[in-house]
Amino acid sequence: MKPLNVAFVWHMHQPYYKDDLTSTYLLPWVRLRSAKDYFKMPALLDAYPKIRATFNLVPSLLAQIEDYGKEESVDLFLNLSKRDAAELSSEERGFIIRWMRESPKALRVQQSPRYLELASRQPDAQFTAQDMRDLQVWFNLAWCDPAWAENDPRLAELKRKDRDFSESNKAPLFEAQMEIMQKVIPKYRELAERGQAELTFSPYYHPILPLLASVDSARTANPQMQLPERHFSHREDAERQIELGQGLFERLLGRRPTGMWPSEMAVGETVAGLAVRAKVDWMISDEEVLARSLDTHFYRDSEGRVNAPDQLYRPFLLERDGKSLSMVFRDSAISNSIGFDYQRMPSVDAARTLVGRLKRIREQQGDKEYLAVIALDGENAWEFYPRDGHDFLNALYTELEATPDIVTTTVSDFLREHVPQQNLHHLHTGSWIGASLDTWIGDPEHNVAWDLLAETRTWLEEQSRQRPQLSDAAALGWREILITEGSDWFWWFSRKHDSGMDTIWDNQFRLHLRNVYKLLGQRAPARLFQPIIQRAPTLERHVPTEAISPKSRSDAAWKKAGYYVVGSGFGALHRPAGVVERVFYGGDAERLYVRIDSPRSPKELDSQKIEFWLYCSGVPADGSDGKLELPLAVTAAGDFGFDAAHVVRIVPRSKGAAVSVARVNEAQTRAEPVAEYDEADPFFISIPFKMLGRRGGDTMEIALVVSREGRDIEQVPPSGSLGLRIPGDGAAASAPEKKQLKVLVATSELTPFAKSGGVADVAASLSKELRRLGHDVRVVMPRYRQVDIGKHGLEPVVRDMQVPFGSQTLPATIFQGKLGDMIVYFVDCPPLYDRDGMYGFGDDDARSVYFSRALLEMLPALNFAPDVIHIHDWYAALVPNLIDRIYTEGPTAEVATTLTIHNLAAQGVFGFGALTLAGLDKWGLIRVGIPGLDNVVNVLGRGIHFADVVNTVSERYAAEIQTPEFGEGLDELIRAHAHKLHGIVNGIDYEIFDPHRDPNIPHHYSISAIEPKALCRAELRSELGLEQTDRPLCAMVSRLYDVKGLDLVEQAMPALMQFGVQVVVIGTGDRRYEDMFRRYAGERPAQVAAAIGFDAPLAQRTYAGADMLWMPSRYEPGGLAQLIALRYGTIPVVRSTGGLADTIKDYNPIASKGNGFTFTPYDPWQFFGTVVRAAETYRHPSVWTWLIRRAMSEDVSWSRSAQRYVQLYQAAIAARRERRGITAVAG
């Protein structure tokens, strides 16, 4: 059998970033990509002489590489990086913080603790000059190819240093980058000269050729496409782009290219004519374009074998106008696996998987001569691979060199030896994305951009005719037109993509068009100064915001639905949408509604035998029978993260669809129909929840699979599921009713034993309230050094308990103590916990892993089998993961888990060794398909992923953390699990906080007798040395950090002092704010008092004596201080965020509503204005007395919240039983 020929075609591309009028590079990607990818990719072949490849070099990239380093050329980002950090203006600092601080999800950011720290800060956090300098260095250093950086002493030293860079550290870095840029073009030329590489080209500025020839071509694939108002049709521009590209390529690389990669593989009959006219020997496009051209379709079996290998793996001949052109089409499945899937696998496994797929193609080849083309972007994919793809590429090339059955070749060499025998009589107009062009046209922003381009081009054409004396300026204007015809502008105008820098792309596109007018001495139209992008960036997914009952696909109710956008999340990459572009879903109390957006018509789907399968979570049916064979292999269905109980099969017809609801068997391979009916629209279906075994209050998960002739071709989402909480009051009805629940609360701190924050108070007071409701609640925590055995009367109840810990065991003693009548267990392991302090140690991963294993190991020894383990924050968040993977037998396997998030910023991020210690290493990283989470051990992220239910400490915060602003890098994961996310407001312990009995305050009072509160205020003033005045006394009892709004207070303080309010501050934190309050207290002792530190009795007296409590927090998950203030009749002045928004409602004097004063914009003058408004209200004693009584009447106890936690536990138990395959008990 002959060897299989394989052609790797790597596409190297950047758009034109330079503003020629100012010789300024407005974006740095040519320089940074050269340092990271453009030299690396050809240089890798030096070590593999048997490997041959084709590199497509876009002329706009080559021109910029050549241009870099010229004295007149300025790189804006490079200049700002070189600038002395201490001399940066506020505007420059703002630019660097906004645009040179990358996402903490990026692997290149995570390689440096310092860069990760800087990238994780809030945008409005304080940055010192040293912070700015480190950011200047790391933004550039992170983009250096890791293998190069390891071997270049200059870069290796910078990486080792990591932080505290000096200005002198910058020069070696930038010198190294310029040196490697100068090597890029010679390296490609060297490979070509020695015959190891073929070099091909694209049209100069990377335009979509069919759209240049006529925007009407977009309607070939999508007849309903909304086109721009102005008709753009300029075949001559397409010809010019090809001609210029060939010319520059030949000048820089010393040879005329024989092959062309049409930009975005966008081809069609027009492009074929352009190519033969330009004497191009061969072109490349996508297999879906080939399928449309042949009026057929490709599909693969479970091992990746395509149904028509003779068509896909053999070149075609196009004969047009008496001339011929060869066409090759890439294997999309393998190419996209490199781009989107192999990053999740160990490098060697990924390489072997790819080679295995090639071997199966060779088996199909027999005695024929196949060419398997693997073609993709040669740069962007590596950002999602460890070590920028080095490990994978080296493993792949090593595997290929050792496999004689597979030969790498270049496209031209194969065509030279194997002249195409198949004629392609029609070439479909489309690209590599869904065989259509709607990535670059059709959205409102697209069409505005096309109209602006057409308008400017028409104007330039008229000026060129009317003013021939300006021909030189007009020539430069035509260059600007060609630049704006590039595909990248329109890519980022697409609503499917968000670069994070879309405003810059937008501005640069309009800048090039404005330059046309400027070059000819005219003022540009006003439209070119107005942003094209008016929308907010689109998140890739969202959960339903409320119940919906849409009547059709166009119903406005879909605006409130959950959705998933296919292809999002890959930045400059794009996972091809294919059949599905978006899925919308939601429900009312009776029905599930699903809308599918597709670029294809029902008639197309019917002719291609495409079907939709909606998998729905639940307990599968017993047995293995069923009339329907499911399209998805069991291993692939495992990507859902749930077992399917039902599947809804939707078979599109030319008009309408046939729908079957079927019960899925235990093996997840077949399903038995339970209902069949017709729908008028195959893209809009509704299913009664009763058919799915669901009712109001339940949670469920769904996933959509697209099949063609019974085989899956697409999955939405690609991994994981879409979650839904069904509207209604049936929550927990499916959980077994139990009068008493057994609950184990797992926390790293608990008042009064050990405390560093509010979680200790919440864990204690909530647990006590749950116990008061009659539940068997026990708590477990580590025994730190500060938890004294004698003082707290602890007794050992389990001795020498051997806890699995990596490859060994480590003994623990379980002590038992009491908090009132509640049992508290303490895990005692002196090597890990006998230290001063609770957190911040180098082995915190080991300490948290051990605690999680120990609390599970102790349950049998204590003969305690909880129904639920309630975990507070990250420290024990591995417990749900451990139960799912290790404790799969016995009573512990049945335990449900609830995870409460108090502080999302504390996540427990560690290396892979944490999994080894936990015994979870053989399952590896969770691979949820989210860059940044797939490559680290994020303990809190694992808890969110595996817990049965998750909650935060307010409804508002539960919504906020699903956004990038508040999500701390976990927003995408949280959105994926939003169906099991709840918000429950904290309460306070009425035994501790009671103005009627509080022993710490001098005068007791109540809602019916508030007069003594004024006496508390007078005594507090005397105690603190404040003047007795009729102005309000304002308090802050808080940690003194930016997140608590201290920067707002700092800016407003001068005006507040002038206004005349008194201020008392109790707390500790940032030295800057401590010193500020000390200074005010020293300068204005009658007006300001500062108790730096924390004095609990003084805090109680302050709550009782103050008139107002300030909480202008940037974010506040739940908040306790405002609840205590309400209890003591002290009126909160808060920013409306998180738990503050849920508990404090703005006072409305007209409606006589509200219990405090609120503001929303994070602005010091908004805060100042709100304080003034409160102070003016204070001047009216009767109104203020009403407000005090209103505040004190609020129920801020744990009573109501504890009842909600009981419901949450019942929901967790129901979810756990479902996941374990136990039929729910009807209520």
VOBA-808438 format. One record per residue (C-alpha): residue in three letters; x, y, z. Coordinates in steps of 0.1 Angstrom, whole numbers, plus 5000, padded with zeros to 4 digits. Each point is the difference from the previous one (the first is absolute). Example, Ala and Ser with C-alpha at 12.3 -4.5 7.8 and 13.67 -1.06 7.14 Angstrom:
2
ALA512349555078;SER501450344993;
***
This chain:
1227
MET500050005000;LYS501350344991;PRO500850265027;LEU497550285006;ASN501150344989;VAL499250285025;ALA500450374994;PHE500150235030;VAL499150354989;TRP500750265027;HIS498350344994;MET502050305013;HIS498050325000;GLN499750345015;PRO498050304986;TYR501650334993;TYR500350185033;LYS502150304989;ASP498650354995;ASP502250104971;LEU499350375004;THR501750015034;SER502249694995;THR498549865032;TYR499149645008;LEU496850035020;LEU500049635011;PRO503149795009;TRP499049664987;VAL502549974971;ARG502950065024;LEU498649785028;ARG498949724977;SER503450004983;ALA501549955035;LYS497649725008;ASP499049824968;TYR501350124967;PHE503649895005;LYS499249705022;MET497849824975;PRO502649974972;ALA502949965024;LEU498449695015;LEU500649824968;ASP503850035004;ALA499849705024;TYR497849804977;PRO501649974966;LYS497449754988;ILE497150235007;ARG498950224972;ALA497450275002;THR498350294981;PHE500050345015;ASN497550264988;LEU501550355005;VAL497550294997;PRO501750294983;SER498750265025;LEU501849815027;LEU503249974979;ALA499950384992;GLN499850095037;ILE502749765011;GLU502350164974;ASP499050355011;TYR500549955037;GLY503250155013;LYS500150294976;GLU500750325018;GLU496850174987;SER497749725012;VAL498650035035;ASP498349725020;LEU497650165024;PHE500049715024;LEU503849974998;ASN500550375007;LEU497749985031;SER501949695011;LYS503350184998;ARG498850315018;ASP501450045035;ALA497249875023;ALA500550295024;GLU499550264973;LEU496849864985;SER497150254998;SER496749905015;GLU498649944964;GLU503049784992;ARG499549805032;GLY496449964992;PHE500849874965;ILE502549755013;ILE497649875027;ARG497249974975;TRP501749864970;MET503349845011;ARG498649805029;GLU498749674985;SER497449775013;PRO501149785030;LYS498549714981;ALA502850024974;LEU502749735004;ARG502750244993;VAL498850215029;GLN499849715023;GLN503749914994;SER501050295023;PRO498750055035;ARG500750374997;TYR498250044967;LEU497049805012;GLU499850225031;LEU500150324979;ALA497549864975;SER497649895027;ARG499750345016;GLN496950224995;PRO500550264973;ASP499550285025;ALA502449855025;GLN503150205010;PHE503249934979;THR503350125013;ALA502950104977;GLN501549665006;ASP496749834991;MET500050194968;ARG503649924992;ASP499449635006;LEU496950024978;GLN501950174972;VAL502649715001;TRP497649715004;PHE497650114972;ASN502949964976;LEU501949725017;ALA496949775001;TRP499850024962;CYS503549854996;ASP500149644988;PRO500649805032;ALA502749784984;TRP501850304987;ALA499750185033;GLU501449695018;ASN503150004978;ASP500650384997;PRO501950105032;ARG498550354998;LEU496449885000;ALA500749715024;GLU501450235026;LEU496950234997;LYS497749705005;ARG501949885030;LYS499950355015;ASP496250024995;ARG499550335018;ASP501550325012;PHE501550074966;SER502250314994;GLU499850234970;SER503349854989;ASN498449664997;LYS497950124971;ALA502650054973;PRO501249644998;LEU496449884995;PHE499250244972;GLU503449944983;ALA499349635001;GLN496550054984;MET501450214972;GLU502849754994;ILE497649714995;MET497750214978;GLN502950054976;LYS500549624998;VAL496449924991;ILE500050054962;PRO503549854994;LYS498949695020;TYR497149934976;ARG502250074970;GLU502649755014;LEU497449735004;ALA498750054965;GLU503550004985;ARG500849665016;GLY496749854988;GLN498549955035;ALA497250254995;GLU497850154974;LEU499150365004;THR496650134988;PHE498250335001;SER496750175006;PRO498650324984;TYR502050295014;TYR497850145028;HIS498049685005;PRO496650104986;ILE497149774994;LEU500349974963;PRO496349904992;LEU498750305020;LEU502450244982;ALA498749874967;SER496450045012;VAL498450015034;ASP497149814984;SER502249695001;ALA499249975038;ARG496449894990;THR501349694983;ALA500249825033;ASN497550225019;PRO497250134977;GLN498450195029;MET503150205007;GLN499550365008;LEU502450194977;PRO501550355003;GLU498050294985;ARG502850084976;HIS500849744974;PHE503749925001;SER501249834969;HIS503750054989;ARG501649704984;GLU502950234990;ASP500850045037;ALA500249635004;GLU502349974970;ARG502250285015;GLN500249835034;ILE501249674983;GLU502550184978;LEU501550215028;GLY500349695022;GLN501949814973;GLY502350294994;LEU501050065036;PHE500349625006;GLU502449974971;ARG502150305011;LEU500549885036;LEU500349634995;GLY501749984966;ARG497449774983;ARG496650034985;PRO497449815020;THR498249714983;GLY497349965026;MET497450245015;TRP498149985032;PRO497050224993;SER499350215031;GLU497949805025;MET499949724973;ALA497250214984;VAL499649884964;GLY497449984973;GLU499850014962;THR501150365000;VAL503149925020;ALA500849714977;GLY500050244971;LEU502250245019;ALA502549735008;VAL500449864965;ARG500450354987;ALA502850065025;LYS501649674989;VAL499649845035;ASP500749624998;TRP497949895029;MET497750135027;ILE498749865033;SER496650015017;ASP497949815025;GLU498449664997;GLU496550155006;VAL500550224970;LEU500949684980;ALA496949835013;ARG497850294989;SER501850014966;LEU499249634995;ASP496550035015;THR500949735025;HIS501149995036;PHE502849845020;TYR499649825032;ARG502249775021;ASP499649685020;SER500949985037;GLU503749964991;GLY500150304977;ARG499949834966;VAL498350224975;ASN497249854978;ALA501550124967;PRO503849995002;ASP500549994962;GLN498550354998;LEU501550165031;TYR503649874997;ARG500550044962;PRO500750344983;PHE497550144975;LEU500650184967;LEU498150324992;GLU500050084963;ARG498850354993;ASP500450224969;GLY502449754984;LYS502350005030;SER500249765029;LEU500550035038;SER500549735026;MET498050005032;VAL500649825033;PHE497749995029;ARG501049965036;ASP498849735024;SER498050235023;ALA499649755028;ILE503749945005;SER500950374994;ASN497450125025;SER501149735026;ILE503450175000;GLY498450345003;PHE497549925027;ASP500349655015;TYR503549875004;GLN500950285024;ARG498049815026;MET502049684997;PRO503649915011;SER502250094971;VAL501249644992;ASP496449875001;ALA498850274977;ALA502849944975;ARG499349625000;THR496350064996;LEU500650224970;VAL502449754984;GLY497549735007;ARG497450194980;LEU502550034972;LYS500749635001;ARG496249934996;ILE500050224969;ARG502949804986;GLU497949685006;GLN497250164979;GLN502650104973;GLY500949654989;ASP502050024968;LYS498950354992;GLU501950325005;TYR498450225027;LEU501150345012;ALA498750085035;VAL500150385004;ILE500250135036;ALA499750384998;LEU499550255027;ASP501250325016;GLY503649965009;GLU500050245030;ASN496850045020;ALA499449645010;TRP503249975020;GLU498850255026;PHE497849735014;TYR502849745001;PRO502549955028;ARG503450154990;ASP498450174971;GLY499649674981;HIS503749905001;ASP499349675018;PHE497249914977;LEU501850094967;ASN503249825011;ALA498049695009;LEU498150024967;TYR503150044979;THR501849735019;GLU497149764995;LEU499850084963;GLU503749954994;ALA499749665017;THR497049894978;PRO501149884966;ASP496449964989;ILE499550375000;VAL502050254979;THR499850375004;THR500250204968;THR499250334985;VAL496950064979;SER502050104969;ASP502249695002;PHE497049785002;LEU498350174971;ARG503149984979;GLU500149625004;HIS496249945000;VAL498250214975;PRO496350045012;GLN497749774981;GLN496750135015;ASN498350304984;LEU498150255023;HIS497350154977;HIS498650235027;LEU501850185029;HIS497750105028;THR500350355013;GLY500949975037;SER502849995026;TRP501449775026;ILE497350115025;GLY496849824991;ALA500750034962;SER498550355002;LEU501150365002;ASP497850135028;THR502950035024;TRP501050314980;ILE496750154990;GLY496450015011;ASP500250125036;PRO499050375004;GLU503650105008;HIS501249814970;ASN497750184977;VAL500850345014;ALA503749934994;TRP499349884964;ASP497950324994;LEU502850225013;LEU502649824979;ALA497850034969;GLU499250375006;THR503750085004;ARG501149804970;THR497450174978;TRP501250345012;LEU503649914993;GLU499149884965;GLU498350334992;GLN502850205014;SER502549804980;ARG498150094968;GLN499450365009;ARG503450095014;PRO502649814980;GLN502750245013;LEU499749825034;SER500849664986;ASP502849935024;ALA497850085030;ALA497249804984;ALA502349704997;LEU500650015037;GLY496350035005;TRP499449684979;ARG502549835023;GLU497850105030;ILE497049864982;LEU501749674994;ILE501149985037;THR496350045011;GLU498949734977;GLY501949755022;SER497949735017;ASP501150065035;TRP498150335005;PHE496849824990;TRP500849695022;TRP500150225031;PHE496850194989;SER498349665001;ARG497749955030;LYS501549655003;HIS503450135010;ASP501450225027;SER503850085001;GLY499850205032;MET501450284978;ASP497150054977;THR500050375006;ILE503650034988;TRP499249794969;ASP496950224993;ASN502050325004;GLN502949874978;PHE497649904972;ARG498550355000;LEU503450165003;HIS501149844967;LEU496850134983;ARG500650355014;ASN503549984987;VAL498649994965;TYR498450345004;LYS503050145019;LEU502449894972;LEU497950204975;GLY499850305023;GLN496349965009;ARG498249965034;ALA498649665005;PRO496249965005;ALA498750015035;ARG498949634997;LEU503749905000;PHE500550155035;GLN497149805015;PRO500649655013;ILE498549724979;ILE499749775030;GLN497350135023;ARG499249665017;ALA501549855031;PRO502149694995;THR497949684998;LEU500649745025;GLU500249654986;ARG497249875023;HIS497450125024;VAL497349835021;PRO496350104998;THR499350315021;GLU496349915006;ALA497249784988;ILE499250034962;SER497249884979;PRO500950084964;LYS497549934972;SER502450004971;ARG503650044990;SER499650384997;ASP498350055034;ALA501650285021;ALA500049765030;TRP503249854987;LYS501850315012;LYS499649865035;ALA501049644991;GLY503249825006;TYR502349964971;TYR503249864987;VAL502050154971;VAL501949744980;GLY503650094992;SER500450255028;GLY502949985025;PHE502849954974;GLY501050364993;ALA501750024966;LEU499149634995;HIS496549894991;ARG498649655006;PRO497949974968;ALA496350045008;GLY499049764972;VAL496349935005;VAL499350195032;GLU501050365008;ARG498050065032;VAL497749815023;PHE497450185022;TYR498149825027;GLY497850075030;GLY496649905014;ASP496950075020;ALA498549785026;GLU498649774974;ARG502349984969;LEU503650014989;TYR500650234970;VAL503049964976;ARG501050224971;ILE502849904976;ASP501650264977;SER501549854969;PRO501450154968;ARG498349714981;SER496449984989;PRO497649715010;LYS500249884964;GLU503849985001;LEU499949815033;ASP497449764987;SER502049934968;GLN503249955020;LYS498249765025;ILE501050225029;GLU498249955034;PHE500150175033;TRP500149805033;LEU499350185033;TYR501549805029;CYS498350075033;SER501449915034;GLY498549765025;VAL499949645011;PRO500249764970;ALA497649724995;ASP501049645009;GLY501249774973;SER501650054966;ASP497049994976;GLY498550274979;LYS498950064964;LEU502250304995;GLU503849974997;LEU501650315015;PRO502650184978;LEU502550075027;ALA502549745013;VAL499949945037;THR503550145004;ALA499050324983;ALA496850035019;GLY502250005031;ASP501050364990;PHE496550115011;GLY500849955036;PHE496549835005;ASP498249684992;ALA497150054976;ALA496549895011;HIS498350124968;VAL500950114966;VAL497950214976;ARG500649914964;ILE499250274975;VAL499949904963;PRO499850314978;ARG497949994969;SER499650244971;LYS497150135020;GLY499949935037;ALA501549725020;ALA499249665015;VAL500750005038;SER500549695022;VAL500450015037;ALA501849685011;ARG501149845033;VAL503849935000;ASN501249665012;GLU502649955027;ALA502749924974;GLN499450354984;THR500049844966;ARG496349964991;ALA496750165009;GLU496349904999;PRO497550264987;VAL497350105024;ALA498550274979;GLU500050114964;TYR498650314984;ASP500650264972;GLU501350365004;ALA499450274974;ASP503650135004;PRO503049775003;PHE501950295017;PHE497450065028;ILE498749725021;SER498349975034;ILE499849695022;PRO497749965030;PHE502249955031;LYS497749715010;MET501349814970;LEU503550055013;GLY499149895036;ARG500550365013;ARG498150255019;GLY500250355014;GLY503050075022;ASP502149724985;THR503350064984;MET501049834967;GLU502850004975;ILE499749984962;ALA502449964971;LEU499450014963;VAL501549754976;VAL499850044962;SER500149684979;ARG500349924964;GLU498849664988;GLY500149885036;ARG503550125009;ASP500850305022;ILE501650294982;GLU499650285026;GLN499450045037;VAL498750325018;PRO501750085023;PRO503149824989;SER500549885036;GLY497850035030;SER496350094999;LEU497450285001;GLY498350035033;LEU496450095009;ARG498150055032;ILE496449934992;PRO497750285012;GLY497749915029;ASP499949925036;GLY500849634999;ALA503650035011;ALA501149715020;ALA496749824996;SER501849724983;ALA502449965030;PRO498949745026;GLU498250185027;LYS501949995033;LYS499050175032;GLN503650025011;LEU503050044977;LYS503549905009;VAL502350274989;LEU503850025003;VAL501350364996;ALA503650014986;THR501750335006;SER503550125005;GLU499050255027;LEU497350025027;THR499250255026;PRO501250005028;PHE502749744993;ALA501850164971;LYS499050304979;SER501550214972;GLY496850134983;GLY496349994999;VAL499749644989;ALA500949895036;ASP496950195013;VAL497749874973;ALA501149645004;ALA499450035038;SER496750195000;LEU498449814971;SER501049665015;LYS498550105033;GLU496750114984;LEU499749684980;ARG500549815031;ARG497350215017;LEU497749894971;GLY500549645011;HIS502749884977;ASP503049805010;VAL502750254990;ARG503749945008;VAL503050204989;VAL503549894990;MET503150234998;PRO503849965003;ARG501550035035;TYR502450294996;ARG502550095027;GLN497650275013;VAL497349755007;ASP501149905035;ILE498949655011;GLY499750095037;LYS498450344996;HIS497249854978;GLY499749675018;LEU500849794969;GLU499949625003;PRO501549754975;VAL497449784984;VAL502149844972;ARG503749935004;ASP502649914975;MET497750024970;GLN502049934969;VAL499150254974;PRO501149934963;PHE502450264989;GLY501749964967;SER501949675000;GLN499949965038;THR497750065030;LEU500350275026;PRO498449945034;ALA497450245015;THR498250035033;ILE496450115000;PHE499250225030;GLN496550085011;GLY498850335015;LYS496850195005;LEU498650334988;GLY497050025023;ASP498449664995;MET501449964965;ILE502849754994;VAL503150134984;TYR502749774986;PHE503650104997;VAL502449834976;ASP503350005018;CYS503249944980;PRO502950205016;PRO502349994969;LEU497450184980;TYR498050225025;ASP502150065031;ARG501150344988;ASP499450375008;GLY497450114975;MET497449834978;TYR500950074964;GLY502850134978;PHE502449705003;GLY501949854971;ASP498349675006;ASP496450125001;ASP499249764972;ALA501149715022;ARG498250145031;SER496750044982;VAL500249664982;TYR500749835033;PHE497150175017;SER497649894972;ARG501249635001;ALA500049995038;LEU496550135005;LEU498849724976;GLU502149745016;MET498750085035;LEU496349954992;PRO500049615003;ALA502250025031;LEU497550245017;ASN497049804987;PHE498650324986;ALA498449994966;PRO499050354990;ASP497450064973;VAL501850314990;ILE503550145003;HIS499950385000;ILE503350154988;HIS500950375007;ASP502350154974;TRP503049834983;TYR501849835028;ALA498049675000;ALA498650054964;LEU501749684988;VAL497549805021;PRO497449974972;ASN502749904975;LEU501349735024;ILE496549865006;ASP499449984963;ARG503349834992;ILE501449825030;TYR497249955026;THR497749834975;GLU498949715022;GLY498449995034;PRO498050265019;THR502450284991;ALA499149964963;GLU496450105008;VAL501050335017;ALA498850314983;THR502250314999;THR499250375003;LEU502750264993;THR499650365013;ILE502250264984;HIS500750295023;ASN503250134983;LEU500349914964;ALA503550164997;ALA501449735023;GLN500149694978;GLY502849785010;VAL502049984968;PHE502849755000;GLY502149774978;PHE499349654989;GLY501749865031;ALA496850095020;LEU498149734981;THR502749755007;LEU499750075037;ALA496349974998;GLY500149674981;LEU498250174970;ASP503050014977;LYS498849714978;TRP496950204990;GLY502250304992;LEU498850364996;ILE496350054997;ARG500250124963;VAL496950215000;GLY501050174968;ILE500950335016;PRO503550134994;GLY501750065033;LEU497949755019;ASP501049704979;ASN503650045008;VAL500150065038;VAL498649845031;ASN497450265011;VAL498549865032;LEU497050235000;GLY499449944963;ARG499949635007;GLY497650055028;ILE497750204977;HIS500349734973;PHE499349705023;ALA497850135028;ASP496349914998;VAL498950365008;VAL501950325003;ASN499050325016;THR501350355008;VAL499050235028;SER497650214980;GLU497849984969;ARG501750304984;TYR503449865006;ALA498949674984;ALA499250204969;GLU503150225001;ILE502549725002;GLN498749874966;THR501650314984;PRO503650064992;GLU500150315022;PHE499249805032;GLY500749644990;GLU503750005009;GLY500849794970;LEU497449745009;ASP497050174984;GLU499949774970;LEU500149695023;ILE497350165022;ARG497850074970;ALA500349644989;HIS498749895034;ALA497650295006;HIS497049765002;LYS501349875033;LEU501050355013;HIS497950165027;GLY500350325021;ILE499150015037;VAL500550315020;ASN501949965033;GLY498550065033;ILE501450105034;ASP500049835034;TYR497350175020;GLU501549875032;ILE503250204993;PHE498550314983;ASP497050125021;PRO499850365011;HIS497649905027;ARG502549775018;ASP503450074985;PRO502450015030;ASN502550214980;ILE497850314996;PRO499350255028;HIS496350044995;HIS497549744987;TYR497250084977;SER497549844977;ILE497750084971;SER497350115024;ALA502350215021;ILE502850154978;GLU500750305021;PRO503149855018;LYS501749974966;ALA500750385003;LEU501749935034;CYS502249734984;ARG501050264974;ALA500950265026;GLU502149755020;LEU501849884968;ARG500950364992;SER501450055035;GLU501949674999;LEU501650104966;GLY500550375009;LEU497650124973;GLU498050325004;GLN496449995011;THR498250144970;ASP496849984981;ARG501849874969;PRO499649634992;LEU502649755012;CYS501149784971;ALA501849675005;MET502149764981;VAL500749665015;SER502049844972;ARG503149864987;LEU501850294984;TYR500649904964;ASP499150134966;VAL497349734995;LYS498250155030;GLY499850334982;LEU502750175020;ASP501350174968;LEU496650174997;VAL500150115037;GLU503550134995;GLN498950224971;ALA496850125018;MET501550065034;PRO501050374995;ALA496550094989;LEU498549795028;MET502150185025;GLN498950334987;PHE496449895000;GLY500449935037;VAL499149645007;GLN501849815027;VAL501849684991;VAL501149705021;VAL502149724984;ILE500749665014;GLY502149764980;THR503449914986;GLY501449944965;ASP501950204975;ARG502650225017;ARG499150294977;TYR496550015014;GLU501049945036;ASP502350304997;MET497450214983;PHE497549955029;ARG502750055026;ARG500950334983;TYR496450124999;ALA499549905037;GLY503250195009;GLU499050314981;ARG496349995009;PRO499749825033;ALA496550145007;GLN498749884966;VAL501949674992;ALA500949705022;ALA502149714987;ALA500349675019;ILE502549814978;GLY499849645008;PHE496949815010;ASP498350045033;ALA496849795001;PRO498450175030;LEU500850344985;ALA498549894967;GLN496749915019;ARG500050345017;THR500550164966;TYR497149824984;ALA497950115029;GLY501250365001;ALA500550104964;ASP497250154978;MET501349864967;LEU502249724988;TRP502050054968;MET500649704977;PRO500950154965;SER501549664989;ARG501249934965;TYR498549655005;GLU498549845030;PRO498949634996;GLY497750015030;GLY501050235028;LEU499449985037;ALA500650355012;GLN496950154983;LEU497949735017;ILE501450085034;ALA499450364993;LEU496449944992;ARG499649805032;TYR501450295020;GLY498050274982;THR503150154983;ILE499150104965;PRO502249854972;VAL501450214972;VAL501149754974;ARG501049944964;SER497449784984;THR502049694992;GLY499849635011;GLY498449945033;LEU499750375007;ALA497650034971;ASP497949725013;THR499750125035;ILE500150384999;LYS497350194981;ASP500350374993;TYR497850225021;ASN497150154981;PRO498350285019;ILE497150024976;ALA499149635003;SER501349975036;LYS502149704990;GLY503649895005;ASN502349935028;GLY503250184990;PHE501650224974;THR501649854968;PHE502050104970;THR501149804970;PRO502850154979;TYR503449945016;ASP500850375003;PRO501150205030;TRP497650284993;GLN497149764998;PHE501149885035;PHE500350355013;GLY496650104986;THR498449705017;VAL501550095033;VAL498750354996;ARG496649874992;ALA500049795031;ALA501350295021;GLU497250224988;THR497549745009;TYR501649985034;ARG499050365006;HIS496449895002;PRO499749815033;SER496649854993;VAL501149864967;TRP503249875014;THR498249845029;TRP497849834974;LEU503049884982;ILE501649865032;ARG496949805008;ARG499749884964;ALA503649885001;MET499549825033;SER496849844988;GLU501949814972;ASP500549635007;VAL503749964996;SER500249695021;TRP501149664987;SER496449865004;ARG498850064964;SER503449944984;ALA500449685019;GLN496749874986;ARG501350084965;TYR503249805008;VAL497849715010;GLN498350024966;LEU503550024984;TYR501149695018;GLN496949824987;ALA500750114965;ALA503649875004;ILE498749675012;ALA497649974971;ALA502850094975;ARG502349755016;ARG497449724998;GLU499450084964;ARG503749994992;ARG500349675018;GLY497149864980;ILE497549975028;THR496450084990;ALA498750315016;VAL497349975026;ALA496950194993;GLY498950255025;
***
